[in-house]
Amino acid sequence: MHQVSLNKALNNEIKYYGMSYLGLIGGMLIGCFVWMYFGMTIGILASMIGYGFSAIVAKSWHKGDLQNYIYRHLPFKSMFGGKYLPPSHARCFY
């Protein structure tokens, strides 16, 4: 199998004062939902935990691991024209 490196400029993680944008957005969403159900204190704690989880997911997305997994394990291939693609081990990248 060919090892294809991703373009570093395209997959560069966007940060705001050293914190991941996707991590901030995920932390805010998780914090808001938990805040609505359980109250302010638990919501603030959940937003910190949500930021950590979202930052890890964002890092794996920008590193290309998550993109590679989604590409290799494309669900419903036949519905989206993927049945015409060669198997993942035979794909050639240029």
Secondary structure, DSSP 8 states (H G I E B T S, - for coil): -------TTTT---EETTEEHHHHHHHHHHHHHHHHHH-HHHHHHHHHHHHHHHHHHHHHHHHTHHHHHHHHT-TTTTTTTGGGS--GGG----
